[in-house]
Each structure stands twice: as C-alpha cells, then as structure tokens.
Amino acid sequence: MDSTSPDHSFCSILGKVPSGIYILSAKHGDHVTGMLASWVMQAGFEPPMVTVAVNKSRYLAEWLQKGSTFALNVVSEEGKKLLSHFGRGFEIGVPAFENLACSQHETGVVVLEEGVLGHFICSPKTHAESGDHLIIVAEVIDGKSVSEASPMIHIRKRGDTY
C-alpha cells in the first residue's frame, strides 16, 4: 500500500492467514528461473488444479501468462536455506539453481531434490488479475513426493506486505 491508501486496521489479521512456502520454477524458451511463492492453493479435483499468485512486476508473471509450464516445489521445515536463496529473486539469465540439489523434469522445468517434500508440474490454463498480482490457474500434470517431512508454514506480521 502507498502513503495515500487509507489506514487498513484489518491488515494485522489478514497477515495471519497461513500459507505454505513453495519454490516456483519455470522455463521459458532457453531461460529457467525460480522464485519464492506462498500464495498457492489447490483449486480442483478433476482434473487436479492449483492457483498461484505472482506479483505482476515479476517477469515470471508474463511467462506464466503466456503458458510456460512450471513446477511448485513444496518447501519442508528443513528447507530454510531455500528462503534466503530464492527470496531476493533473480534477473533473467542469472543461474537460479546454482549449488542446489536439483534435476530437470521431462518438460525442461527444474525441480528441487533437497529441502522439499516434492513437487508438482503445472500447465497454466487461465489467469485473472488481482490488484498488483496475477492469479494463475493451472492443471497439475505430474508430480513426485521425495520426503515425508512437515511442510513449512508461513504467517506474515501484516497483510499489506510480504
């Protein structure tokens, strides 16, 4: 929110909405990258669907809007190092997965092997605008579990900032 926004006293409770922590990895042309994501939820059973919100200012929002396949790597409680690694974001062309245990899915998307419970591979179907974010609705087309650890849960201090 900017300085001209009204005082939203509800922001403290809005920040208490719990979410998981994910590393969204995507491939677009010759480029691959990853970002920290927390606004993810299951959105359908048949076919299995998810939604993910991405800030419109990120180039990844454009990739997903254009239909780039992506992975959602579910971060475990043991995956704290992934937060600092992906939290700052990456410019196009900067190696996002350097020094991390990962592999490449047959779609070309990078998936993480450590610090995660597993991943699901997603094919974007549609999107909607939501203020400063883009909500991607995607079909889960593949996935793999690699750990039975507990997922990392995130609760923010306020609902108007990450």
C-alpha positions, -999 to 999 in steps of 0.1 A, spaced: 0 0 0 12 35 -6 10 66 16 -23 77 0 -40 45 10 -65 45 38 -54 30 72 -65 -6 70 -67 -18 106 -75 -53 93 -40 -58 79 -28 -74 111 -54 -101 109 -51 -105 72 -14 -113 77 -24 -142 99 -38 -162 70 -14 -192 70 2 -203 37 27 -229 26 61 -220 12 69 -230 -24 97 -225 -49 81 -219 -83 104 -229 -111 97 -222 -147 112 -225 -182 105 -200 -210 125 -205 -242 161 -210 -232 157 -194 -198 150 -212 -164 144 -195 -131 128 -198 -97 111 -177 -72 97 -179 -37 59 -182 -37 35 -185 -8 0 -178 -22 -7 -212 -36 -38 -234 -31 -55 -264 -46 -84 -254 -67 -99 -285 -82 -100 -323 -81 -108 -335 -116 -86 -325 -132 -63 -316 -103 -59 -278 -104 -40 -252 -84 -38 -214 -82 -7 -194 -76 -4 -156 -73 26 -138 -88 34 -101 -85 28 -85 -119 61 -68 -117 80 -101 -119 89 -113 -154 77 -148 -143 41 -134 -143 45 -128 -181 60 -162 -187 31 -179 -169 5 -157 -186 20 -170 -219 15 -206 -208 50 -216 -196 50 -249 -178 61 -246 -142 68 -266 -110 57 -259 -75 84 -273 -51 68 -277 -17 93 -265 9 98 -286 41 106 -273 75 142 -284 68 143 -262 37 151 -228 54 181 -222 32 158 -221 2 141 -190 15 173 -169 16 184 -183 -18 152 -175 -36 139 -147 -15 158 -120 -34 146 -131 -69 168 -134 -100 172 -114 -131 167 -132 -164 198 -152 -173 211 -153 -137 215 -190 -126 188 -196 -100 197 -232 -92 234 -230 -88 248 -251 -59 214 -267 -52 204 -304 -55 180 -304 -84 171 -323 -115 153 -315 -148 118 -328 -154 110 -340 -189 92 -307 -195 125 -289 -190 114 -274 -157 140 -277 -128 128 -295 -97 145 -294 -63 156 -326 -46 165 -313 -11 147 -291 14 113 -300 -2 85 -325 3 83 -329 -35 69 -311 -65 41 -309 -89 43 -299 -125 17 -274 -137 3 -263 -170 -13 -229 -169 -49 -228 -182 -61 -193 -175 -53 -163 -153 -70 -134 -136 -59 -100 -123 -60 -95 -86 -47 -60 -77 -9 -60 -80 -8 -98 -86 -17 -121 -114 -35 -153 -103 -26 -183 -125 -50 -212 -126 -31 -244 -137 -36 -281 -141 -13 -304 -122 0 -327 -149 27 -346 -129 44 -347 -95 66 -366 -71 70 -369 -34 105 -371 -21 101 -367 17 76 -373 45 88 -342 65 64 -315 76 57 -286 52 70 -251 61 41 -228 71 43 -190 67 24 -164 88 31 -128 80 30 -99 105 8 -78 83 -15 -84 53 -1 -55 33 34 -66 28 54 -99 23 
